[in-house]
Amino acid sequence: MRKRWHLWVAGRVQGVFYRANTAEVARRLGLVGWVKNLPDGRVEIVAEGKEENLQEFLVWCRQGPPAAQVTEVEVKEESYTGEFSQFFIKR
């Protein structure tokens, strides 16, 4: 069963290659969706895929790449849409 999760990641997550690493990890896990920086310093992510892969992805998001300092990850489950064919960085 496929699911859709919407995440907001706070902390030192911009300027530390968080988006690039997020996209790489998501692709490796077979997830689709997007990641982008927000003006308030957080990173926003929409990911769709198998629940077990989303769980593994969430574990990674809570840590991030080596230079990141994640302080909070908010997760909201939404209705799966199947609208994405890949995982990309949204500008």
C-alpha positions in Angstrom: 0.0 0.0 0.0 1.4 3.4 -1.0 1.1 6.5 1.2 1.9 10.2 1.0 3.7 12.1 3.7 4.1 15.8 4.0 7.1 16.8 6.2 8.5 20.1 7.5 12.1 19.9 8.8 13.4 22.6 11.2 16.9 23.3 12.4 20.1 24.0 10.5 18.8 22.4 7.3 19.6 25.1 4.7 23.0 25.6 3.2 24.1 22.1 4.3 23.1 20.1 1.2 20.0 18.8 3.0 17.8 19.0 -0.2 20.4 17.2 -2.4 20.9 14.4 0.1 17.1 14.1 0.7 16.6 13.6 -3.0 19.3 11.0 -3.2 18.0 9.1 -0.2 14.4 9.2 -1.4 15.4 7.9 -4.9 17.4 5.1 -3.3 14.3 4.1 -1.3 12.1 4.2 -4.4 10.1 7.3 -3.2 8.7 10.0 -5.4 7.8 13.6 -4.7 9.8 16.8 -4.0 11.9 18.8 -1.5 12.3 22.6 -1.2 13.6 25.3 1.1 11.1 27.5 2.8 11.7 31.3 3.5 11.5 30.6 7.2 14.6 28.4 7.2 12.8 25.0 7.2 12.8 22.4 4.5 9.4 21.1 3.1 9.1 17.6 1.7 6.3 15.7 0.0 7.1 12.0 -0.5 5.0 9.1 -1.8 5.8 5.4 -1.6 5.6 2.2 0.4 5.1 2.8 4.1 8.2 0.9 5.2 10.3 3.0 2.8 8.7 6.2 4.2 9.5 5.1 7.7 13.2 4.6 6.8 13.1 7.9 5.0 11.7 9.6 8.1 14.6 8.2 10.3 17.0 9.7 7.8 15.2 13.1 7.7 15.4 13.3 11.5 19.2 13.2 11.3 20.0 14.6 7.8 23.4 15.0 6.2 26.5 15.4 8.5 26.5 19.3 8.5 22.7 19.5 9.4 21.3 19.9 12.9 17.7 18.8 12.8 15.6 20.1 15.7 12.1 19.1 14.6 10.3 17.1 11.9 6.6 17.6 11.6 4.9 14.8 9.6 1.4 14.9 8.2 -0.1 11.9 6.3 -2.1 13.0 3.3 -4.1 11.1 0.6 -1.9 9.3 -1.8 -2.2 10.8 -5.3 0.3 9.0 -7.5 1.0 12.3 -9.3 4.8 12.0 -9.3 7.1 9.9 -11.5 10.3 10.8 -9.7 11.8 12.7 -6.7 13.0 16.2 -7.5 14.3 19.4 -5.9 11.7 22.1 -6.2 13.0 25.6 -6.6 
